[in-house]
């Protein structure tokens, strides 16, 4: 368990507030002492977060299998079961393209690391080559966290169809 940037920032903030609370002018001491509990709470939360690593369970099949699940009105999920990280596959791209209408704009949101973004970008380029109106954006995470590798949100009230591609989703 290595320390990340947030951990070092918490250590620095904790030390700086303790130092300011001890050796500053009166106003600086008050601010430093008042910030000390928040710095300590941030440090505890940051270190506690590192201990919660979820394991992926055994992988039964290395070839991706596609399951389509409907979770209420306007939401479809192409859930690729198999490898830990979804790789680009033209079969999955064809299934995705068949679920999307050609007349509406589509917003693809890539979720995860740079590697995940590159995989999602391959799907975006594939859909553009199929003649779909696709825009592309990236995010490190979404709320709530992505629980499927590909999710389609088609709400008639909002103009773009949102496709979330999270190749590393559990």
VEXFI-916295 format. One record per residue (C-alpha): residue number from 0; residue in one letter; chain; x, y, z. Coordinates in steps of 0.5 Angstrom, whole numbers, plus 500, padded with zeros to 3 digits. Layout:
<gutors>
<nr=NUM | rest=A | kette=A | east=X | north=Y | up=Z>
...
</gutors>
This chain:
<gutors>
<nr=0 | rest=X | kette=A | east=500 | north=500 | up=500>
<nr=1 | rest=X | kette=A | east=504 | north=506 | up=497>
<nr=2 | rest=X | kette=A | east=502 | north=513 | up=499>
<nr=3 | rest=X | kette=A | east=498 | north=517 | up=494>
<nr=4 | rest=X | kette=A | east=498 | north=525 | up=492>
<nr=5 | rest=X | kette=A | east=492 | north=526 | up=497>
<nr=6 | rest=X | kette=A | east=496 | north=522 | up=503>
<nr=7 | rest=X | kette=A | east=502 | north=527 | up=502>
<nr=8 | rest=X | kette=A | east=497 | north=533 | up=501>
<nr=9 | rest=X | kette=A | east=494 | north=531 | up=508>
<nr=10 | rest=X | kette=A | east=500 | north=530 | up=511>
<nr=11 | rest=X | kette=A | east=503 | north=537 | up=509>
<nr=12 | rest=X | kette=A | east=496 | north=540 | up=511>
<nr=13 | rest=X | kette=A | east=496 | north=537 | up=518>
<nr=14 | rest=X | kette=A | east=503 | north=539 | up=519>
<nr=15 | rest=X | kette=A | east=502 | north=546 | up=517>
<nr=16 | rest=X | kette=A | east=496 | north=547 | up=521>
<nr=17 | rest=X | kette=A | east=500 | north=544 | up=527>
<nr=18 | rest=X | kette=A | east=506 | north=549 | up=526>
<nr=19 | rest=X | kette=A | east=501 | north=555 | up=525>
<nr=20 | rest=X | kette=A | east=497 | north=553 | up=531>
<nr=21 | rest=X | kette=A | east=504 | north=553 | up=535>
<nr=22 | rest=X | kette=A | east=508 | north=558 | up=532>
<nr=23 | rest=X | kette=A | east=504 | north=563 | up=529>
<nr=24 | rest=X | kette=A | east=501 | north=570 | up=531>
<nr=25 | rest=X | kette=A | east=494 | north=570 | up=534>
<nr=26 | rest=X | kette=A | east=490 | north=570 | up=528>
<nr=27 | rest=X | kette=A | east=494 | north=565 | up=525>
<nr=28 | rest=X | kette=A | east=494 | north=560 | up=531>
<nr=29 | rest=X | kette=A | east=487 | north=560 | up=531>
<nr=30 | rest=X | kette=A | east=486 | north=559 | up=524>
<nr=31 | rest=X | kette=A | east=491 | north=553 | up=525>
<nr=32 | rest=X | kette=A | east=488 | north=550 | up=531>
<nr=33 | rest=X | kette=A | east=481 | north=551 | up=528>
<nr=34 | rest=X | kette=A | east=483 | north=547 | up=521>
<nr=35 | rest=X | kette=A | east=487 | north=542 | up=525>
<nr=36 | rest=X | kette=A | east=481 | north=537 | up=526>
<nr=37 | rest=X | kette=A | east=479 | north=537 | up=518>
<nr=38 | rest=X | kette=A | east=486 | north=536 | up=516>
<nr=39 | rest=X | kette=A | east=486 | north=530 | up=521>
<nr=40 | rest=X | kette=A | east=479 | north=527 | up=518>
<nr=41 | rest=X | kette=A | east=482 | north=528 | up=511>
<nr=42 | rest=X | kette=A | east=488 | north=524 | up=513>
<nr=43 | rest=X | kette=A | east=484 | north=518 | up=516>
<nr=44 | rest=X | kette=A | east=479 | north=518 | up=510>
<nr=45 | rest=X | kette=A | east=485 | north=518 | up=505>
<nr=46 | rest=X | kette=A | east=489 | north=513 | up=508>
<nr=47 | rest=X | kette=A | east=482 | north=509 | up=510>
<nr=48 | rest=X | kette=A | east=480 | north=509 | up=502>
<nr=49 | rest=X | kette=A | east=487 | north=505 | up=500>
<nr=50 | rest=X | kette=A | east=485 | north=499 | up=505>
<nr=51 | rest=X | kette=A | east=478 | north=498 | up=501>
<nr=52 | rest=X | kette=A | east=481 | north=495 | up=495>
<nr=53 | rest=X | kette=A | east=476 | north=490 | up=492>
<nr=54 | rest=X | kette=A | east=478 | north=484 | up=488>
<nr=55 | rest=X | kette=A | east=475 | north=482 | up=482>
<nr=56 | rest=X | kette=A | east=473 | north=474 | up=483>
<nr=57 | rest=X | kette=A | east=475 | north=469 | up=478>
<nr=58 | rest=X | kette=A | east=474 | north=470 | up=470>
<nr=59 | rest=X | kette=A | east=471 | north=464 | up=467>
<nr=60 | rest=X | kette=A | east=472 | north=466 | up=460>
<nr=61 | rest=X | kette=A | east=477 | north=470 | up=456>
<nr=62 | rest=X | kette=A | east=472 | north=472 | up=450>
<nr=63 | rest=X | kette=A | east=467 | north=477 | up=452>
<nr=64 | rest=X | kette=A | east=460 | north=475 | up=452>
<nr=65 | rest=X | kette=A | east=454 | north=481 | up=452>
<nr=66 | rest=X | kette=A | east=448 | north=481 | up=456>
<nr=67 | rest=X | kette=A | east=443 | north=486 | up=455>
<nr=68 | rest=X | kette=A | east=439 | north=488 | up=461>
<nr=69 | rest=X | kette=A | east=434 | north=493 | up=461>
<nr=70 | rest=X | kette=A | east=434 | north=497 | up=468>
<nr=71 | rest=X | kette=A | east=427 | north=502 | up=467>
<nr=72 | rest=X | kette=A | east=425 | north=506 | up=462>
<nr=73 | rest=X | kette=A | east=431 | north=509 | up=458>
<nr=74 | rest=X | kette=A | east=437 | north=505 | up=460>
<nr=75 | rest=X | kette=A | east=440 | north=499 | up=457>
<nr=76 | rest=X | kette=A | east=446 | north=496 | up=459>
<nr=77 | rest=X | kette=A | east=451 | north=492 | up=454>
<nr=78 | rest=X | kette=A | east=455 | north=488 | up=460>
<nr=79 | rest=X | kette=A | east=461 | north=485 | up=457>
<nr=80 | rest=X | kette=A | east=463 | north=479 | up=462>
<nr=81 | rest=X | kette=A | east=469 | north=476 | up=461>
<nr=82 | rest=X | kette=A | east=476 | north=480 | up=461>
<nr=83 | rest=X | kette=A | east=477 | north=485 | up=467>
<nr=84 | rest=X | kette=A | east=478 | north=490 | up=462>
<nr=85 | rest=X | kette=A | east=473 | north=491 | up=456>
<nr=86 | rest=X | kette=A | east=478 | north=491 | up=450>
<nr=87 | rest=X | kette=A | east=475 | north=494 | up=443>
<nr=88 | rest=X | kette=A | east=471 | north=489 | up=439>
<nr=89 | rest=X | kette=A | east=468 | north=490 | up=433>
<nr=90 | rest=X | kette=A | east=462 | north=485 | up=435>
<nr=91 | rest=X | kette=A | east=461 | north=490 | up=441>
<nr=92 | rest=X | kette=A | east=461 | north=496 | up=437>
<nr=93 | rest=X | kette=A | east=456 | north=493 | up=432>
<nr=94 | rest=X | kette=A | east=451 | north=491 | up=438>
<nr=95 | rest=X | kette=A | east=452 | north=498 | up=441>
<nr=96 | rest=X | kette=A | east=451 | north=501 | up=434>
<nr=97 | rest=X | kette=A | east=445 | north=497 | up=433>
<nr=98 | rest=X | kette=A | east=442 | north=500 | up=439>
<nr=99 | rest=X | kette=A | east=443 | north=507 | up=437>
<nr=100 | rest=X | kette=A | east=438 | north=511 | up=433>
<nr=101 | rest=X | kette=A | east=442 | north=515 | up=427>
<nr=102 | rest=X | kette=A | east=438 | north=521 | up=427>
<nr=103 | rest=X | kette=A | east=440 | north=523 | up=434>
<nr=104 | rest=X | kette=A | east=446 | north=526 | up=437>
<nr=105 | rest=X | kette=A | east=450 | north=521 | up=442>
<nr=106 | rest=X | kette=A | east=455 | north=523 | up=448>
<nr=107 | rest=X | kette=A | east=460 | north=518 | up=449>
<nr=108 | rest=X | kette=A | east=463 | north=519 | up=456>
<nr=109 | rest=X | kette=A | east=469 | north=515 | up=457>
<nr=110 | rest=X | kette=A | east=470 | north=513 | up=465>
<nr=111 | rest=X | kette=A | east=476 | north=511 | up=468>
<nr=112 | rest=X | kette=A | east=484 | north=512 | up=467>
<nr=113 | rest=X | kette=A | east=487 | north=514 | up=460>
<nr=114 | rest=X | kette=A | east=487 | north=507 | up=458>
<nr=115 | rest=X | kette=A | east=480 | north=506 | up=459>
<nr=116 | rest=X | kette=A | east=479 | north=513 | up=455>
<nr=117 | rest=X | kette=A | east=483 | north=510 | up=449>
<nr=118 | rest=X | kette=A | east=478 | north=504 | up=449>
<nr=119 | rest=X | kette=A | east=472 | north=508 | up=449>
<nr=120 | rest=X | kette=A | east=475 | north=513 | up=444>
<nr=121 | rest=X | kette=A | east=476 | north=507 | up=439>
<nr=122 | rest=X | kette=A | east=468 | north=505 | up=440>
<nr=123 | rest=X | kette=A | east=467 | north=513 | up=439>
<nr=124 | rest=X | kette=A | east=471 | north=513 | up=432>
<nr=125 | rest=X | kette=A | east=467 | north=506 | up=430>
<nr=126 | rest=X | kette=A | east=461 | north=509 | up=431>
<nr=127 | rest=X | kette=A | east=463 | north=515 | up=428>
<nr=128 | rest=X | kette=A | east=465 | north=511 | up=422>
<nr=129 | rest=X | kette=A | east=458 | north=508 | up=422>
<nr=130 | rest=X | kette=A | east=455 | north=515 | up=421>
<nr=131 | rest=X | kette=A | east=453 | north=516 | up=428>
<nr=132 | rest=X | kette=A | east=453 | north=524 | up=430>
<nr=133 | rest=X | kette=A | east=458 | north=522 | up=436>
<nr=134 | rest=X | kette=A | east=461 | north=527 | up=441>
<nr=135 | rest=X | kette=A | east=466 | north=525 | up=446>
<nr=136 | rest=X | kette=A | east=468 | north=527 | up=453>
<nr=137 | rest=X | kette=A | east=472 | north=524 | up=459>
<nr=138 | rest=X | kette=A | east=472 | north=523 | up=466>
<nr=139 | rest=X | kette=A | east=476 | north=519 | up=472>
<nr=140 | rest=X | kette=A | east=469 | north=517 | up=475>
<nr=141 | rest=X | kette=A | east=462 | north=518 | up=475>
<nr=142 | rest=X | kette=A | east=457 | north=518 | up=481>
<nr=143 | rest=X | kette=A | east=454 | north=513 | up=482>
<nr=144 | rest=X | kette=A | east=460 | north=509 | up=480>
<nr=145 | rest=X | kette=A | east=459 | north=505 | up=473>
<nr=146 | rest=X | kette=A | east=457 | north=498 | up=475>
<nr=147 | rest=X | kette=A | east=457 | north=496 | up=468>
<nr=148 | rest=X | kette=A | east=462 | north=497 | up=462>
<nr=149 | rest=X | kette=A | east=457 | north=500 | up=457>
<nr=150 | rest=X | kette=A | east=451 | north=503 | up=459>
<nr=151 | rest=X | kette=A | east=446 | north=507 | up=455>
<nr=152 | rest=X | kette=A | east=441 | north=513 | up=458>
<nr=153 | rest=X | kette=A | east=436 | north=515 | up=453>
<nr=154 | rest=X | kette=A | east=432 | north=520 | up=456>
<nr=155 | rest=X | kette=A | east=427 | north=523 | up=451>
<nr=156 | rest=X | kette=A | east=427 | north=529 | up=455>
<nr=157 | rest=X | kette=A | east=434 | north=531 | up=454>
<nr=158 | rest=X | kette=A | east=437 | north=531 | up=447>
<nr=159 | rest=X | kette=A | east=443 | north=527 | up=447>
<nr=160 | rest=X | kette=A | east=443 | north=520 | up=448>
<nr=161 | rest=X | kette=A | east=448 | north=519 | up=453>
<nr=162 | rest=X | kette=A | east=453 | north=512 | up=453>
<nr=163 | rest=X | kette=A | east=457 | north=511 | up=459>
<nr=164 | rest=X | kette=A | east=463 | north=507 | up=457>
<nr=165 | rest=X | kette=A | east=467 | north=504 | up=463>
<nr=166 | rest=X | kette=A | east=472 | north=499 | up=461>
<nr=167 | rest=X | kette=A | east=474 | north=497 | up=468>
<nr=168 | rest=X | kette=A | east=468 | north=497 | up=471>
<nr=169 | rest=X | kette=A | east=466 | north=491 | up=476>
</gutors>
